[in-house]
Amino acid sequence: MLTSRTFVKRTRAGAVVKVVREHYLRDDIACGAAACRLCPPAAPAHGAANGSAPGLEARPSGPASSLCPGPHFLLPDTNLLLHQIDILEDPVIKNVIVVQTVLQEVRNRSAPVYKRIRDVIQNPEKHFYSFTNEHHRETYIEQKRGETSNDRNDRAIRVAVKWYNEHLKKIDNEEKIQVIFLTNDRTNKEKALEEGITAYTCKWSSIYKEIEGGKIIFPEHIPLSKLQQGIKSGIYLQGTYRANRENYLEATVWVHGDAEENKEIIVQGLKNLNRAIHEDVVAVELLTKDEWVAPSSVVLQDDGQNEEDIENEEEKENVLKASVNKDMLRPTGRVVGIIKRNWRPYCGMLNKSQIKEARRHLFTPADRRIPRIRIETRQADTLEGQRIIVAIDGWPRNSRYPNGHFVKNLGSAGDKETETEVLLLEHDVPHQAFSQAVLSFLPKMPWSITEEDMKHREDLRHLNICSVDPPGCTDIDDALHCREIGNGNLEVGVHIADVSHFIRPGNALDEESVKRGTTVYLCEKRIDMVPELLSSNLCSLRSNVDRLAFSCIWEMNHKAEVLKTRFTKSIINSKASLTYAEAQMRIDSATMNDDITTSLRGLNKLAKILKKKRIDNGALTLASPEVRFHMDSETHDPIDLQTKELKETNSMVEEFMLLANISVAQKIYDEFPEFALLRKHPAPPPSNYDILVKAAKSKNLEIKTDSAKALAESLDKAESPTFPYLNTLLRILTTRCMMQAVYFCSGMDNDFHHYGLASPIYTHFTSPIRRYADIIVHRLLAVAIGADKTYPELTDKHKLAEMCKNLNYRHKMAQYAQRASVAFHTQLFFKTKGVVNEDAYILFVRKNAIVVLIPKYGLEGTVFFEEKDKPTPKLEYNSEVPSLTVEDTTLHVFDKVKVNIMLDDSNIQHQKMRMVLVEPKV
């Protein structure tokens, strides 16, 4: 039968044309049911096994359902198919009719879902059937006048359901097969029921439970619209979900907003965590006070092999709840819904299933805060032992783990190149080569300073300027000079590479630099923020070449009091590029008295006075164990590992950098009070110091924490003649109590104080080659002194605040990447060492472990007292002292112990330094 379809459309030129298309209707289109003798046999689907006819089973059998106990086929509408494709793909769902109307709508709205449903239809085991209702004489319908396309399509689907039910009644079968219509559209469902169609609103969680008979593990997520109402009315709180690295059954939600109370909410237990993943934005409901818990001191890693072993999880949750100190209780909640998923591709390794030829396997991410992910792959044999990338697709309520899919193979685990790639990807460090668009904005070589450049700059090439840096440094940001001037005072200059001369606002080079935010220093590699031509050449203040600089010059008296400050764009020619050791040797030498050495001695003398003033004002001198590797020149493997030794010259350079940063901060804030880019270090909340105060008290020392000055003074007094390393340990522990320093825009904040430096105002000006914040500060300062012109984004405080947020994130991730690089190289170092016996000090005690620091290697590790397949010793944890008693031996924070260190590579993905207590014997 021939009919026609008429519609109008607008052409590109804007004219409206009427289109008439022929539309053929047939009466030989099969229903697809195997038991039907009324229809002609259905043609084999492309890809159906052995050319057998696909389609619906003669006797649809599946797990019993209380909703539809009789044999039935399912017929979903478009929205249901679009949003529940994950469920439809599950092997348990069979005998589904997908009508042409639905397929066409899906094709127009989502190509990936369309491809997935086509694949399912072509799988003969699934018994899905595609019914061409738009060409069937009895199911094709015309669009009524005034009816929308959407309403017409809904009606077409209902007509197809009715036709199927009438048609299937004619089949001689003991039990009549029913077609069930599934829709989440209330109006569509109401109309279906009025027309006598069996229809269900498909909340898949409950139907899936019915179908699979599987155990529902997690509560249902509340829909977004209800969450938003609940957040408005205060029933729920919105915040960022942060998983605990040491305990997979615990997380913290950092609540958004300015409210002082309930800023941090603890979430404990699998059901309360409710499928949230690290960095998701979630809605939490506060539990009643009698259900509040304390942060756990137990270390729990998810290392079970049985993905459905929920009883085991419940046992572990009971361990968390045991012996909770009532004073430690914190606001506690449960996740009720997800506001925004912040999933990313995850690096890790495949845990191949024990079942032969299985396609479903668990993937363990490298980041312990991410749950394991179930993926389907036929490449398990190839991917075993490889570092791979996996993306999450979804997390059903009845699954212990989220579902995902394989994305990319990075290479063999343990290979240095592969592990560095994993490290950079996991810490979201942009490390791809600079694009041609970015490189096109670099100066053309050979480059030289032009007359035009000279016009607006002060020529300081006659000064005895030198740089002092770590060995092997090629990106030299800063140089210094000091000389006596006629009136008996001293002129001191800090000269910083003028990077903002080369990177102009808004071009591709600028955009790439702001995206990267910072240079990342790994043990053997540097990921530059700006291309090498700038970082190691044109901007680097190397010796004996003319370079463009931004200079901060003070006139000081011999008491290091600043009498005058001025800022100028300049041209310099450094007379020497020294290492800290070389500069120290010059200062200490009895025979060297040249201009550079005299300049260094003047700087060193002033730096000591400046440092004393800072400390008197309450600045903190903290400690962190930093290590340096000595590499084999051929294999590039670490052959020696030692803690970094700081010289007087390190402190000398630091003092003048701090002074320059403070001077510039004040200048740009005076000129631009609303949009100065500054850096602050918030004072820690008093509770952060609990561990420090208790640890010091256990050694009969008092640490005062009411102000930075009180803290600095009590740290200075905390000496033990019999235990000289104690003071360093206290300072390391104090560092752990600190908040993160952050960039901010002055117009968006009113707390400028830098706690650690005891400075009322601070910024970053001295490292523009490796920090983007300094480039913005250079631009602001240049406008302030009339050396450059402004641009709209520079004076937009909201855009600056957004930029600060990105810079803070990039700096944090760079720090983590650097630590991970040190950890990896430490593992390489110990790989060849076997078992090493070393002195260590206890930094923290946990309920089932101690965390120790080995000063010789600057290495930190955990000694566990519970081991698999070994009897657990009697453990008694005291959070007040703090101490841990193992059998009859009590271990306190700061106790000196001996440990065996070895590389545990039993888990190639999470190789770790394993430490065993040797002395005292337990």
C-alpha positions in Angstrom: 0.0 0.0 0.0 1.3 3.4 -0.9 0.7 6.5 1.2 2.4 9.8 1.3 4.0 11.9 4.1 3.9 15.7 3.8 5.9 18.2 5.8 7.4 21.7 5.4 11.0 22.7 6.0 13.0 25.9 5.8 15.9 26.1 3.3 19.3 27.7 4.0 18.2 30.7 2.0 15.2 31.1 4.4 12.4 30.0 2.0 9.8 27.6 3.3 9.1 24.6 1.0 6.6 21.8 1.2 8.0 18.3 0.9 5.9 15.2 -0.1 7.4 11.8 0.3 6.1 8.4 -0.7 5.7 6.0 2.2 5.2 2.3 1.6 3.1 0.2 4.0 3.3 -3.5 4.0 1.4 -6.4 5.6 4.2 -9.0 5.5 6.3 -7.5 8.3 6.9 -10.3 11.0 6.1 -9.7 14.7 9.4 -11.6 15.6 7.8 -14.0 18.0 9.2 -17.5 17.4 5.8 -19.1 18.3 3.9 -17.1 15.7 2.7 -19.0 12.6 0.6 -16.1 11.3 3.6 -14.0 10.2 6.2 -14.9 7.5 9.5 -16.1 9.0 11.7 -13.1 10.1 14.9 -12.5 8.1 18.1 -13.2 10.0 19.7 -10.2 11.6 23.1 -9.1 10.4 25.5 -10.8 12.8 23.1 -13.4 14.1 24.8 -16.7 14.8 24.7 -19.4 12.1 22.1 -17.3 10.2 19.5 -18.4 12.7 16.5 -16.2 12.9 16.8 -13.7 15.8 13.9 -12.5 17.7 11.6 -13.2 20.6 11.6 -16.6 22.2 8.6 -18.9 21.8 8.3 -19.2 25.5 9.9 -16.2 27.1 11.6 -17.4 30.2 13.5 -15.3 32.6 13.9 -14.8 36.3 10.5 -14.7 37.9 8.9 -11.3 38.5 6.1 -10.6 41.0 5.0 -7.7 38.8 4.5 -9.8 35.7 4.3 -13.5 36.7 3.2 -14.7 33.2 5.3 -14.9 30.0 5.9 -11.5 28.6 7.8 -9.3 26.2 9.0 -5.8 27.1 8.5 -2.8 24.9 10.3 0.4 26.1 9.7 3.9 24.9 12.5 6.3 23.6 13.4 8.0 26.9 13.7 4.8 28.8 16.0 3.3 26.2 18.2 6.4 26.1 18.6 6.5 29.9 18.6 2.8 30.8 20.8 1.3 28.0 23.2 0.0 30.7 20.4 -2.2 32.1 19.1 -3.3 28.7 22.6 -4.5 27.9 22.7 -6.8 31.0 22.5 -10.5 30.0 19.5 -11.0 32.3 17.3 -8.7 30.2 15.9 -10.6 27.2 12.8 -10.6 24.9 12.6 -6.9 24.2 10.7 -5.4 21.2 12.4 -2.2 19.9 10.0 -0.4 17.6 11.3 1.6 14.6 9.8 4.9 16.0 12.0 4.5 19.1 15.1 3.5 17.1 14.8 6.5 14.8 14.4 8.9 17.8 17.4 7.4 19.5 19.4 7.6 16.4 18.7 11.4 16.1 19.4 12.0 19.8 22.4 9.9 20.7 24.7 8.1 18.2 26.6 6.2 21.0 23.3 4.8 22.5 22.0 4.0 19.0 25.2 1.9 18.3 24.9 0.1 21.6 21.2 -0.8 21.0 22.0 -2.0 17.5 24.7 -4.3 18.9 22.3 -5.7 21.5 19.7 -6.4 18.8 22.3 -8.3 16.8 23.2 -10.5 19.7 21.1 -13.7 19.3 21.4 -14.6 23.0 19.5 -11.5 24.0 16.3 -12.1 21.9 15.8 -8.4 21.1 13.6 -7.7 18.0 13.5 -4.6 15.9 9.9 -4.2 14.7 9.4 -1.9 11.7 6.1 -0.4 12.9 6.4 2.7 10.7 6.0 0.5 7.6 3.4 -1.9 8.9 -0.1 -1.4 7.5 -1.7 -1.9 10.9 0.7 0.1 13.1 1.5 3.1 11.0 -0.3 6.3 12.0 -0.6 9.8 10.5 0.2 12.9 12.6 -3.1 14.6 13.6 -3.6 18.4 13.1 -2.2 20.3 16.1 -0.4 17.2 17.4 3.4 17.5 18.2 5.9 15.1 16.7 6.6 13.9 20.2 3.0 13.1 21.0 2.5 11.4 17.6 5.5 9.2 18.3 4.2 8.3 21.8 0.9 7.4 20.2 2.7 5.3 17.5 4.5 3.3 20.2 1.2 2.7 22.1 -0.5 1.6 18.9 2.3 -0.9 18.4 1.9 -2.3 21.9 -1.9 -2.7 21.3 -1.3 -4.4 18.0 1.2 -6.8 19.5 -1.2 -7.8 22.4 -4.1 -8.4 19.9 -1.8 -10.3 17.5 -0.3 -12.5 20.2 -3.7 -13.6 21.4 -4.1 -15.4 18.1 -1.2 -17.7 18.8 -2.1 -21.2 20.0 -0.2 -21.3 23.2 -1.0 -22.7 26.6 -0.2 -19.4 28.2 -0.9 -16.2 26.5 2.2 -13.9 26.0 1.6 -10.3 27.1 3.5 -7.2 25.9 4.4 -4.8 28.7 4.9 -1.2 27.9 7.7 0.5 29.9 7.7 4.3 30.2 8.8 7.0 32.6 6.5 9.6 31.1 3.5 10.0 33.3 1.2 11.3 30.6 2.2 8.5 28.2 1.5 6.0 31.0 -1.9 7.4 31.8 -2.9 7.3 28.2 -1.7 3.7 27.9 -3.7 2.6 30.9 -6.8 4.4 29.5 -6.3 2.4 26.3 -6.1 -0.9 28.3 -2.4 -1.4 27.9 -0.3 -2.9 30.8 2.2 -0.2 31.5 4.8 0.3 34.3 6.7 3.4 35.3 10.1 2.0 35.2 12.2 2.8 38.2 14.9 0.4 37.0 16.3 -0.2 40.5 13.1 -1.9 41.7 12.3 -3.7 38.4 15.9 -4.8 38.0 15.8 -6.2 41.5 12.6 -8.1 40.5 14.1 -9.4 37.3 17.5 -10.3 38.6 16.5 -11.3 42.1 19.9 -9.8 42.9 20.6 -8.2 46.3 20.2 -4.4 46.3 23.4 -3.1 48.1 22.9 0.7 48.0 20.0 3.1 48.7 18.4 4.8 45.7 19.8 8.3 44.8 17.3 11.1 45.2 16.5 12.9 41.9 18.3 16.2 41.3 15.1 18.3 41.5 14.3 17.0 44.9 17.9 17.4 46.1 17.9 21.1 45.0 14.7 21.7 47.0 16.2 19.8 50.0 19.4 21.9 49.9 17.4 25.1 49.7 15.3 24.1 52.7 18.4 22.9 54.6 17.4 19.2 54.8 20.5 18.3 52.8 23.9 19.8 52.5 25.9 20.1 49.3 29.6 19.5 49.3 32.6 17.9 47.6 33.2 14.2 48.4 36.8 13.3 49.4 37.5 9.6 49.8 40.0 8.5 52.5 43.2 7.1 51.0 43.9 4.9 54.1 40.4 3.6 54.6 38.1 2.8 51.7 35.0 2.7 54.0 35.4 6.3 55.1 35.2 9.7 53.3 34.8 13.4 54.2 32.3 15.8 52.6 33.6 19.4 52.5 30.4 21.4 52.6 30.1 24.4 50.2 29.1 27.8 51.6 30.2 30.0 54.5 28.5 28.3 57.4 30.9 27.8 60.2 29.3 24.6 61.7 29.2 21.2 59.9 31.9 22.3 57.5 33.3 18.8 57.4 31.0 15.8 57.5 32.3 12.3 58.0 30.7 9.5 56.0 31.4 5.9 57.1 30.2 2.5 55.8 29.5 1.2 52.3 25.7 2.1 52.2 26.3 5.6 53.5 29.0 6.3 51.0 26.3 5.2 48.5 28.3 5.0 45.2 29.9 8.5 45.5 33.4 8.7 43.9 36.3 11.0 45.0 35.7 14.6 44.0 32.0 14.2 43.1 29.7 17.0 44.3 27.2 15.2 46.5 24.2 15.9 48.7 24.4 14.6 52.3 21.9 14.2 55.0 23.2 14.7 58.6 22.6 11.8 60.9 21.2 12.3 64.4 23.8 13.0 67.0 23.5 9.6 68.6 24.7 8.1 65.2 27.8 10.4 64.9 31.1 8.7 64.6 34.8 9.6 65.0 37.4 9.6 62.2 38.8 6.1 62.2 42.4 5.3 63.1 42.2 2.0 61.3 44.0 1.4 58.0 41.7 -0.6 55.6 42.5 -1.4 52.0 40.0 -3.0 49.7 41.9 -6.1 48.7 39.1 -8.7 48.6 38.8 -10.8 45.5 35.1 -11.6 45.8 33.3 -8.6 44.5 30.0 -9.5 46.2 31.3 -10.3 49.6 29.1 -7.9 51.5 29.2 -9.7 54.8 33.0 -9.1 54.9 32.4 -5.4 54.4 29.9 -5.4 57.3 32.5 -7.0 59.6 35.0 -4.3 58.6 32.4 -1.6 59.3 32.0 -3.0 62.8 35.7 -2.6 63.4 35.4 1.1 62.6 32.6 1.5 65.1 34.4 -0.3 67.9 36.0 1.6 70.8 35.1 5.2 69.7 36.1 8.0 72.0 33.1 10.1 72.7 35.2 13.4 72.6 36.3 12.6 69.1 32.8 12.4 67.6 32.3 14.6 64.5 29.2 15.6 62.4 28.3 12.4 60.4 26.1 12.0 57.4 25.1 9.8 54.5 25.2 10.5 50.8 21.6 10.8 49.5 22.3 11.9 45.9 24.9 13.0 43.3 24.7 16.6 42.1 27.7 16.4 39.7 29.9 13.5 38.8 33.6 14.4 38.4 34.7 11.2 36.8 37.9 11.1 34.7 39.8 8.4 33.0 41.7 6.3 35.6 45.1 4.6 35.3 45.6 1.2 36.9 45.8 -2.5 36.3 43.5 -5.4 35.5 42.8 -8.1 38.1 42.1 -11.0 35.7 39.1 -13.1 36.7 39.9 -16.6 38.1 37.1 -18.0 35.8 38.5 -19.4 32.6 37.6 -17.3 29.4 35.6 -14.9 31.6 34.9 -11.5 30.0 34.2 -9.6 33.2 37.2 -8.5 35.3 37.9 -6.1 38.0 40.2 -3.1 37.4 42.2 -1.7 40.3 42.9 2.1 40.0 46.4 3.4 40.9 44.6 6.0 43.1 43.5 4.2 46.3 40.7 6.7 46.7 38.9 5.3 43.6 36.9 2.1 44.0 37.7 -0.9 41.8 35.8 -0.9 38.5 34.2 -3.8 36.7 34.9 -4.0 33.0 34.1 -6.3 30.1 37.0 -7.2 27.8 38.2 -10.1 25.7 41.8 -8.8 25.9 42.4 -9.8 29.5 45.4 -12.0 28.6 47.1 -9.2 26.7 46.3 -6.5 29.3 47.5 -8.5 32.4 50.6 -6.9 33.8 50.0 -3.7 31.8 49.1 -0.2 33.0 45.8 0.7 31.4 43.3 3.5 31.4 39.6 2.8 32.2 36.6 5.1 32.2 33.5 4.6 34.4 30.1 4.2 32.7 27.8 3.9 35.7 27.2 2.4 39.1 23.9 0.3 39.5 22.5 -0.1 43.0 23.0 -3.9 43.0 26.6 -3.8 42.1 29.4 -3.7 44.7 31.6 -1.8 42.1 31.0 0.7 39.3 30.9 -0.5 35.7 33.4 0.8 33.1 35.2 0.2 29.9 38.8 -0.1 28.7 40.2 3.0 27.0 44.0 2.6 26.4 47.0 0.5 27.1 49.9 2.6 28.5 52.6 -0.1 28.6 54.2 -2.6 31.0 53.9 -1.9 34.8 57.2 -1.1 36.4 58.7 0.4 33.2 60.1 3.8 34.0 58.5 5.6 31.0 55.1 4.0 31.7 55.1 4.8 35.4 56.0 8.4 34.7 53.2 8.6 32.2 50.8 7.1 34.8 52.1 9.6 37.4 51.4 12.6 35.2 48.0 11.4 34.0 46.9 10.5 37.6 47.8 14.0 38.8 46.3 15.7 35.8 49.5 17.3 34.8 49.3 18.7 31.2 52.4 17.2 29.6 51.8 17.0 25.9 54.3 18.7 23.6 53.6 22.4 22.9 51.4 22.8 19.8 52.5 24.7 16.7 49.9 27.4 17.6 51.6 27.9 20.9 55.2 27.8 19.4 54.2 30.4 16.7 54.1 33.1 19.4 57.8 32.6 20.4 60.4 35.1 19.3 62.2 34.3 16.0 65.8 33.2 16.5 68.4 34.6 16.5 66.9 37.0 19.1 68.6 40.1 20.5 67.5 43.1 22.5 66.4 46.0 20.2 66.6 49.7 20.5 62.8 49.7 21.2 63.3 47.4 24.2 66.1 49.7 25.5 63.8 52.8 25.4 61.6 51.8 28.4 64.2 50.0 30.5 66.9 50.9 32.9 70.4 49.6 31.8 71.8 47.7 34.8 74.4 45.7 32.9 77.2 47.4 34.8 76.1 46.0 38.1 77.8 42.9 39.7 74.7 40.7 39.5 74.8 36.9 40.1 72.4 34.1 40.4 72.4 31.3 43.1 70.5 28.1 42.3 70.5 24.3 42.8 73.0 22.4 40.7 71.9 21.7 37.1 69.3 24.5 37.1 68.7 25.9 33.6 65.5 27.9 34.3 67.1 30.7 36.3 64.3 33.1 37.4 66.2 35.3 39.8 69.5 37.1 40.3 70.8 39.5 43.0 73.2 42.3 43.7 74.4 44.3 46.7 76.7 47.3 46.7 77.5 50.3 48.8 76.3 53.7 47.6 77.7 57.1 48.3 75.7 57.9 51.5 77.1 54.8 53.3 73.8 52.9 52.7 73.5 49.7 50.7 71.7 49.2 47.4 70.2 45.7 47.1 68.5 44.4 43.9 66.4 41.4 43.1 66.2 40.9 39.3 63.5 38.6 38.0 63.3 37.3 34.4 60.8 39.5 32.4 58.7 36.6 31.2 55.6 38.9 30.6 57.6 40.7 27.9 57.5 37.5 25.8 54.1 36.1 26.8 51.4 38.6 25.8 47.8 38.4 27.2 45.3 36.2 25.4 47.4 34.6 22.8 47.8 30.8 22.5 51.1 30.8 24.4 49.5 32.7 27.3 46.4 30.4 27.3 48.6 27.3 27.4 50.7 28.7 30.2 47.7 29.5 32.4 46.3 26.0 31.7 49.5 24.4 32.9 49.8 26.9 35.8 53.2 25.7 37.0 56.3 23.8 36.0 56.4 20.3 37.5 59.7 19.0 38.7 60.0 15.2 38.8 63.1 13.3 39.8 64.4 12.9 36.3 62.2 15.1 34.3 60.8 18.7 34.2 57.4 19.4 32.7 57.8 23.1 31.6 55.0 25.6 31.9 56.5 27.6 29.0 58.4 26.3 26.0 62.1 25.5 26.5 63.3 28.4 24.3 62.0 30.8 27.0 62.5 28.6 30.1 66.1 27.6 29.5 67.3 30.3 27.2 65.7 33.7 26.5 64.1 34.2 29.9 66.8 32.3 31.9 69.1 34.8 33.6 72.3 32.9 32.6 75.7 34.5 33.1 77.5 36.7 30.6 74.5 37.3 28.3 72.1 40.3 28.2 68.7 39.6 29.5 65.5 41.5 30.1 64.5 41.7 33.8 62.0 43.2 36.2 64.0 44.6 39.1 63.0 45.4 42.6 65.7 47.7 44.1 65.9 48.8 47.8 68.1 51.3 49.6 68.9 49.8 53.0 71.0 50.7 56.0 73.3 48.2 57.6 70.5 47.1 60.0 68.6 45.8 57.0 65.9 48.5 57.3 64.4 49.4 54.0 64.6 53.2 53.4 63.4 53.3 49.7 61.9 50.8 47.3 61.6 51.2 43.5 60.6 48.9 40.7 61.8 49.1 37.1 62.0 47.1 33.9 65.6 46.6 33.2 68.4 45.0 31.2 71.0 43.0 33.1 74.1 40.9 32.4 74.7 38.4 35.2 78.4 38.0 36.0 78.1 34.5 37.5 75.6 31.6 37.7 76.5 29.9 41.0 75.2 26.9 42.9 74.4 27.2 46.6 77.6 25.3 47.4 79.7 27.6 45.2 78.2 30.7 46.6 78.8 29.4 50.2 82.4 28.6 49.3 83.0 32.2 48.1 81.4 33.7 51.3 83.5 31.4 53.5 86.8 31.8 51.5 89.6 33.7 53.2 91.3 34.5 49.9 88.4 35.6 47.6 87.6 39.3 47.6 86.3 40.0 44.1 83.2 42.1 43.5 80.8 39.1 43.2 82.1 37.6 46.5 81.8 41.0 48.3 78.3 41.4 47.0 77.4 37.9 48.3 78.8 38.6 51.7 76.8 41.8 51.9 73.6 40.0 50.9 74.3 37.2 53.4 74.9 39.6 56.3 71.6 41.4 55.5 69.7 38.2 55.0 70.6 37.0 58.6 69.2 40.2 60.0 66.1 40.0 57.9 65.5 36.4 59.0 65.9 37.2 62.7 63.4 40.0 62.3 60.9 37.7 60.6 61.3 35.0 63.3 60.9 37.7 66.0 57.6 38.7 64.3 56.4 35.1 64.6 57.4 33.5 61.3 57.6 29.7 61.5 60.7 27.7 60.6 59.3 24.2 59.7 61.0 21.1 58.4 60.2 18.5 55.8 62.5 15.6 54.9 63.5 16.2 51.3 65.6 13.7 49.4 68.0 13.9 46.5 68.8 11.0 44.2 72.2 10.3 42.6 71.6 8.7 39.2 73.6 6.2 37.3 74.8 8.0 34.2 73.9 5.1 31.9 70.9 3.4 33.3 69.5 6.5 35.0 68.5 4.4 38.0 69.0 5.9 41.4 72.3 4.6 43.0 72.3 6.7 46.1 69.7 8.5 48.1 70.3 11.2 50.7 68.4 14.0 52.4 69.0 17.5 51.0 71.4 19.6 53.0 70.5 23.3 53.2 73.3 25.8 53.3 73.3 29.5 54.5 73.1 30.6 50.9 69.7 28.8 50.5 68.4 31.0 53.3 70.1 34.1 51.9 68.3 33.7 48.5 65.0 32.9 50.3 65.1 36.0 52.5 65.5 38.4 49.5 62.8 36.5 47.5 60.4 36.9 50.5 61.3 40.6 50.8 60.7 41.2 47.0 57.4 39.3 47.1 56.2 41.3 50.1 57.3 44.7 48.6 55.5 43.9 45.3 52.4 42.6 47.1 52.1 45.9 48.9 52.6 47.9 45.7 50.1 46.1 43.6 47.5 46.2 46.4 48.0 49.9 46.9 47.4 50.5 43.2 44.7 47.9 42.6 42.9 47.1 45.9 40.1 45.2 44.0 42.2 43.0 41.7 45.6 42.3 43.1 46.6 38.6 42.9 47.9 37.8 46.4 48.8 34.6 48.3 47.6 33.8 51.8 48.3 31.1 54.3 45.2 30.6 56.6 45.8 29.9 60.3 45.0 26.3 61.0 41.9 25.5 63.2 43.0 24.7 66.8 41.9 21.1 66.4 44.6 20.6 63.8 47.2 20.9 66.5 45.8 18.2 68.8 48.2 15.5 67.5 51.2 17.9 67.9 50.3 19.1 71.4 49.6 15.5 72.6 52.8 14.2 71.1 54.9 16.9 72.7 53.2 16.4 76.0 54.2 12.7 75.9 57.8 14.0 76.0 57.0 16.5 78.8 57.2 19.4 76.4 54.6 22.2 76.0 53.6 23.5 72.6 51.5 26.7 72.6 49.4 27.2 69.5 47.3 30.3 70.2 49.4 32.3 67.7 52.1 31.7 65.2 54.6 33.6 67.4 53.7 31.5 70.5 54.0 28.3 68.3 57.4 29.5 66.9 58.7 30.3 70.4 57.6 27.0 71.9 59.1 25.1 69.0 62.4 26.9 69.7 62.3 25.9 73.3 61.3 22.3 72.7 64.8 20.9 72.9 66.0 17.7 74.5 69.7 17.3 75.3 69.4 13.5 75.1 67.3 13.6 71.9 68.6 16.3 69.5 66.4 15.0 66.6 63.2 15.6 68.6 63.0 19.3 67.6 63.2 18.4 63.9 60.4 15.8 64.4 58.2 18.4 66.1 58.7 20.8 63.2 57.9 18.0 60.7 54.8 17.2 62.6 53.9 20.9 62.8 54.1 21.1 59.0 51.4 18.4 58.8 49.1 20.5 60.9 49.3 23.4 58.5 46.7 24.6 56.0 47.6 24.9 52.3 48.7 28.4 51.1 46.5 29.6 48.3 46.3 32.4 45.6 43.3 34.7 45.8 42.0 38.0 44.4 42.1 40.9 46.9 38.6 42.1 45.8 37.1 38.7 46.7 38.5 38.2 50.2 39.3 40.2 53.3 41.8 37.9 55.1 45.2 38.5 53.5 47.4 37.2 56.3 50.2 34.7 55.7 50.4 32.7 58.8 53.7 30.8 58.2 55.6 34.0 57.2 53.8 36.2 59.8 53.3 38.7 57.0 50.1 40.8 56.6 50.4 40.6 52.8 52.2 38.4 50.4 52.3 37.4 46.7 54.5 35.5 44.2 56.7 37.7 42.0 60.1 35.9 41.8 59.5 32.8 39.7 57.6 33.7 36.5 59.4 31.1 34.4 57.8 28.3 36.5 54.6 29.9 38.0 51.8 31.6 36.1 50.7 33.6 39.1 54.0 35.5 39.0 53.3 36.5 35.3 49.9 38.1 36.4 51.7 39.9 39.3 54.4 41.1 36.8 51.6 42.5 34.5 49.9 44.3 37.5 53.2 45.7 38.6 54.1 46.9 35.1 50.7 48.7 34.8 51.3 50.2 38.3 54.6 51.8 37.3 53.5 52.8 33.9 55.7 50.2 32.1 52.8 48.4 30.3 49.2 48.8 29.5 46.3 46.9 31.1 43.7 44.6 29.5 40.1 43.8 30.5 40.7 40.4 32.1 43.5 41.8 34.3 40.9 44.1 36.1 38.1 41.6 36.3 38.1 40.2 39.8 35.7 37.4 39.0 37.9 36.1 36.2 41.0 36.5 38.5 39.3 34.5 41.2 38.5 31.7 38.7 42.1 31.8 37.6 43.3 31.5 41.2 41.1 28.4 41.6 42.8 26.7 38.7 46.3 27.8 39.8 45.7 26.4 43.3 44.6 23.1 41.8 47.6 22.9 39.5 50.0 23.7 42.3 48.5 21.1 44.6 48.6 18.4 41.8 52.2 19.4 41.0 53.2 18.8 44.7 51.5 15.4 44.7 53.2 14.4 41.4 56.6 15.4 42.8 56.0 13.3 45.9 54.8 10.3 43.8 58.0 10.7 41.6 60.2 10.5 44.8 58.2 7.5 46.0 58.7 5.7 42.7 62.5 6.4 42.5 62.8 5.3 46.2 61.3 2.0 45.2 63.7 1.7 42.3 66.6 2.4 44.7 65.5 -0.3 47.2 64.8 -2.8 44.5 68.5 -3.7 44.3 69.2 -3.3 48.0 67.3 -6.3 49.5 66.5 -5.9 53.2 67.9 -2.7 54.8 68.0 -2.2 58.6 67.7 1.4 59.7 66.9 3.7 62.7 63.4 5.3 62.5 61.2 7.5 64.6 57.5 7.1 65.2 55.5 10.0 63.7 51.9 8.8 64.2 50.2 5.8 65.9 47.1 4.2 64.5 44.8 1.6 65.9 46.5 -1.2 64.0 49.8 0.4 62.8 52.5 3.0 63.3 53.8 5.5 60.8 57.6 5.9 61.0 60.1 8.3 59.5 63.6 7.2 58.5 65.8 10.3 58.6 68.7 8.8 56.6 66.4 8.5 53.5 63.8 11.1 54.3 61.4 8.1 53.9 58.1 7.6 55.6 56.2 4.3 55.9 53.7 2.3 57.8 54.5 -0.7 60.0 51.3 -2.9 60.3 50.7 -5.3 63.2 47.9 -7.3 61.5 49.1 -9.6 58.7 47.1 -12.0 56.6 47.4 -15.7 57.6 49.2 -14.7 60.9 47.7 -14.5 64.4 46.8 -10.9 65.3 48.7 -9.6 68.3 46.8 -8.0 71.2 46.6 -4.3 70.3 45.6 -1.5 72.6 45.3 2.1 71.2 45.3 5.2 73.4 44.4 8.3 71.5 45.1 10.6 74.4 48.8 9.8 74.9 48.9 8.9 71.8 50.3 5.3 72.0 49.8 1.8 70.8 50.5 -1.2 73.0 51.4 -4.4 71.0 51.2 -7.4 73.4 53.3 -6.0 76.3 55.3 -3.3 74.4 54.0 0.3 74.3 55.0 2.5 71.4 54.7 6.3 71.7 55.0 9.1 69.1 58.6 10.1 68.6 60.0 6.8 70.0 63.2 5.7 68.3 62.8 2.3 66.8 64.7 0.0 64.3 62.9 -1.2 61.2 63.7 -3.5 58.3 62.9 -1.9 55.0 62.3 -3.9 51.8 60.4 -3.4 48.6 57.1 -5.3 48.6 56.4 -5.9 44.9 53.8 -8.7 45.5 51.2 -6.2 44.1 52.9 -4.8 41.0 50.3 -2.0 40.8 50.9 -0.8 44.4 54.5 -1.6 45.0 55.3 -0.2 48.4 58.1 0.0 50.9 57.3 -2.7 53.5 58.6 -2.0 57.0 58.8 -4.5 59.8 59.6 -3.5 63.5 62.9 -5.1 64.6 63.5 -3.2 67.8 61.8 -3.2 70.3 60.7 -6.8 69.6 57.0 -7.3 69.9 
